[in-house]
Amino acid sequence: MLKRLRGTPLPAWTYLAGQIAAAVLYSTASLLLTLGVAVLGYDVQLRAEVLPALTVTLLVGIAAFAALGLAIAAVSSTAALGQALSIGSAIVLAFISGLLFVGGELPAGLTRIASVFLLKPYADALTDQFDPYATGAGWDLPALGILLAWGLAGAVVASRAFRWEPRADRPGATRVRAARRPGDAATAATSATSTTAATSVGRPSAARLVFDQARAANRATWRDPGSVLLVLVPVGLYGLFLTVFGGSVQPMGGIPFAIFYAASMITWGTGTAVFMNMPEALARARDRGVLKRLRGTPLPARHYLAGGTVAGLGLTLLVAVLGLTLLVAVLGLTLLVAVLVLSVGAVFFGLRIPAAGLALELVVIIVGTPSIAACGFLLAALVPNSRAVGAVGLMVLFVLAFFSDIFLVGAGPEWMGAVGSVFPLRNLQNALTAAWDPAGPVVAWGNLAVLAAWSAGAGALAVRFFRWDPRRS
């Protein structure tokens, strides 16, 4: 699309300014709706004298975030990398800025680091402006200065790094590499399927087809630098949680936080890998017509989806290994790496998980990953395009994460816990926690049954509504 726009008289800075203006309008509408709910439903009060400062702070903050978002898009080689960078940095900044912690205190060093970035000054300024007991007009000039500086830096980077055409690995390679762009698992799958058909006698078996799709999807995933963040973000959050809560004991069932948040972060890593990123890659391949070309091959939809699920399972297991820094390396990691990971975990986190617990954990992940992947494939089948898949997937994942106590423990009412227990995230987390119970590994049959039910139900619906062709408006 941008390549076609380049043929018009439209300057790049005008296009970027228009994108920022659209983000400001869209976000302002969302903020006004949120503010209306707060005032009408929760008795939030606004002092008249702070309204000018509040308005300026909101508009400057939105524009600064939009400029940084465009800068990330400009420097990212692929859409998947840009999404991983933006979501990963937003989550990390939200936690170190104290937006999502209840009952914990961040280290002073992290607080100072967060103060340099734009989210904490922005949130602190808004907090003071919403404070009904504060006095004054609510102007926070240092915070506005930080926001303006970050917004200006983002705008400069975005304008200088802006490209109308996709980035090629080498001159003249754009057309060739376009079909093998990182994150395009389906295109790599086409190559693998063709190779198999050319070198095999007769039709490949179902197992061979699934294996080829898994290998192609896994290869495409690891070609994308954004996949590294799928591992690093849960690992970083796990270390942050332990830094804040230390050796505390989780109030429900006496489970140490080190175990509870290990299960939470593996669950979160699974969700981002196979419910958000993988379905978006599938929808992106469909939008580009790659799946339409696959339709002309003997590859059934169930084998293509199964191959993607297996690839997602491998990524989930790697997240589990690095996130716990204790678990056995089960997919491609060497014995030396496994020994180092176990040593670091034993020395710094004090986790003592018996071999039986590690074995049961592996079974839980093998059962749980397909259930979340099936939901992701169903999402890709029902939502019209890849852009909508990414947005809806992120929204659903965040909502279910809070309903499932992934980030906050027991912070919501009981009905939220009851709702969360119906969905896969909570059941995967509970099954992992039970496997690592300090009193001895426990097989959470009820949680595993719920996960299996989601695998069967959502998987059947995903195959039923799977589309090879883009949806026409």
Buried (B, 14 or more C-beta within 10 A) or exposed (E): EEEEEEEEEEEBEEBBBEBBEEBBEEBBEEBEEEBEEBEEEEEEEBBEEBEEBBEBBBBBBBBBBBBBBBBBBBBBBBBBBBBBBBBBBEBBBBBBBBEBBEEBEBEEEBBEBBBEBBBBBBBBBBEBBBEEEEEEEBBBEEBBEBBBEBBEBBBEBBBEBBBEEBEBEEEEEBEEBEBBBBBBBBBBBBBBBEEBBEEEEEEBEEEEBBBBBBBBBBBBBBBBBBBEBBBBBBBBBBBBBBEBBEEBBBEEEEBBBBBBBBBBBBBBBBBBBBBBBBBBBBBBBBBBEBBBBBEEBEBEBBBBBBBBBBBBBBBBBBBBBBBBBBBBBBEEBEEEEBEBBBEEBBEEBEBEBEEEBBEBBBEBBEBBBBBBBBBBBBBBBBBBBBBBBBEBBBEBBBBBBBBBBBBBBBEEEEEBBEBBBEBBBBBBBBBBBBBBBEEEBBEBEEBBEBBBEBBEBBBEBBBEEBBBEBEEE
